[in-house]
Amino acid sequence: MSVRRILVVGLGNPGEAYRNTYHSAGHIVLNALRNQMADTQPSFKVARHGKKSTEASIGPKYSFLQSPCVMNVTGTWFARAYREHLIDNGLSPAELGVVLVHDDLEEELGVVKIRDWARSHRGHNGIKSVNASLKADPEGKWARVSVGIGRPVERERASVSDYVLSKIPRHARGILEEKGGAGLLAALMDLEKKWEAS
């Protein structure tokens, strides 16, 4: 059965204080992609998804959702939003592709990579939360797309935590939006081809 719709969820922390931080790279890059697809993908608007007010862009093929939850507790909302999406669109799990977009400390700024859904979370609390709340249906199509944010020189947990929650300088945000947005578009095209062929 072919994929009829693709649900793309950007991970990040909500609120003005965290909107422009490295940990919200999933939100930033998904927004950049929406801007690149403005002809076919409507602007983000607040709507109810997963029982929470969520920034959503629902187009003819793609549903873009920005996670409205703090990273560590994203999973419950994500599981609800996924199940609602199946019901509201009359889809079976095999007809819905799911893509989770998240920041990645192990890649250089703006580098986008497709990751297997079951691959190690490598300490990412958002991915851990999603995995704990939702078991991927084996009939469905699942993928993660990581967006590089670089890593601080110091490797201690406190240094890493401070880094991911720090404000992104303007030049770095520009790289993230341009390189990350284009990379996410290319990743979605690759996933569509792969899922159509399987």
Solvent accessible surface area in square Angstrom, and as a share of the most:
residue,aa,sasa,rsa
1,M,164,0.73
2,S,72,0.46
3,V,30,0.17
4,R,134,0.49
5,R,29,0.11
6,I,3,0.01
7,L,1,0.01
8,V,0,0.00
9,V,1,0.00
10,G,0,0.00
11,L,0,0.00
12,G,0,0.00
13,N,11,0.06
14,P,47,0.30
15,G,42,0.41
16,E,130,0.58
17,A,68,0.52
18,Y,90,0.34
19,R,111,0.41
20,N,43,0.22
21,T,1,0.00
22,Y,19,0.07
23,H,24,0.11
24,S,0,0.00
25,A,0,0.00
26,G,0,0.00
27,H,29,0.13
28,I,5,0.03
29,V,0,0.00
30,L,0,0.00
31,N,59,0.30
32,A,10,0.08
33,L,0,0.00
34,R,30,0.11
35,N,84,0.43
36,Q,89,0.39
37,M,26,0.12
38,A,57,0.44
39,D,148,0.77
40,T,84,0.49
41,Q,2,0.01
42,P,60,0.38
43,S,60,0.39
44,F,35,0.15
45,K,142,0.60
46,V,107,0.61
47,A,44,0.34
48,R,161,0.59
49,H,32,0.14
50,G,0,0.00
51,K,131,0.56
52,K,84,0.36
53,S,63,0.41
54,T,1,0.01
55,E,58,0.26
56,A,7,0.06
57,S,1,0.00
58,I,78,0.40
59,G,8,0.08
60,P,109,0.69
61,K,88,0.37
62,Y,10,0.04
63,S,0,0.00
64,F,0,0.00
65,L,0,0.00
66,Q,12,0.05
67,S,1,0.01
68,P,30,0.19
69,C,9,0.06
70,V,87,0.50
71,M,2,0.01
72,N,89,0.46
73,V,95,0.55
74,T,0,0.00
75,G,0,0.00
76,T,74,0.43
77,W,2,0.01
78,F,1,0.01
79,A,4,0.03
80,R,89,0.33
81,A,4,0.03
82,Y,12,0.04
83,R,122,0.44
84,E,53,0.24
85,H,10,0.04
86,L,22,0.11
87,I,139,0.70
88,D,113,0.58
89,N,54,0.28
90,G,59,0.56
91,L,17,0.09
92,S,40,0.26
93,P,37,0.23
94,A,15,0.11
95,E,22,0.10
96,L,1,0.00
97,G,0,0.00
98,V,0,0.00
99,V,0,0.00
100,L,1,0.00
101,V,0,0.00
102,H,7,0.03
103,D,4,0.02
104,D,10,0.05
105,L,36,0.18
106,E,81,0.36
107,E,31,0.14
108,E,129,0.58
109,L,37,0.19
110,G,1,0.01
111,V,38,0.22
112,V,30,0.17
113,K,86,0.36
114,I,73,0.37
115,R,19,0.07
116,D,99,0.52
117,W,23,0.08
118,A,89,0.69
119,R,101,0.37
120,S,69,0.44
121,H,67,0.30
122,R,108,0.39
123,G,47,0.45
124,H,22,0.10
125,N,62,0.32
126,G,0,0.00
127,I,2,0.01
128,K,83,0.35
129,S,15,0.10
130,V,0,0.00
131,N,62,0.32
132,A,91,0.70
133,S,41,0.26
134,L,10,0.05
135,K,186,0.79
136,A,33,0.26
137,D,43,0.22
138,P,131,0.82
139,E,119,0.53
140,G,13,0.12
141,K,38,0.16
142,W,33,0.11
143,A,3,0.02
144,R,5,0.02
145,V,0,0.00
146,S,0,0.00
147,V,0,0.00
148,G,0,0.00
149,I,1,0.01
150,G,13,0.13
151,R,74,0.27
152,P,27,0.17
153,V,146,0.84
154,E,97,0.43
155,R,155,0.56
156,E,105,0.47
157,R,213,0.78
158,A,72,0.56
159,S,32,0.21
160,V,24,0.14
161,S,50,0.32
162,D,102,0.53
163,Y,47,0.18
164,V,14,0.08
165,L,72,0.36
166,S,42,0.27
167,K,119,0.50
168,I,5,0.03
169,P,61,0.38
170,R,221,0.81
171,H,133,0.59
172,A,5,0.04
173,R,58,0.21
174,G,34,0.32
175,I,74,0.38
176,L,0,0.00
177,E,61,0.28
178,E,134,0.60
179,K,105,0.44
180,G,0,0.00
181,G,0,0.00
182,A,52,0.41
183,G,20,0.19
184,L,0,0.00
185,L,55,0.27
186,A,54,0.42
187,A,6,0.05
188,L,1,0.00
189,M,77,0.34
190,D,76,0.40
191,L,2,0.01
192,E,24,0.11
193,K,140,0.59
194,K,129,0.55
195,W,13,0.04
196,E,121,0.54
197,A,92,0.72
198,S,98,0.63
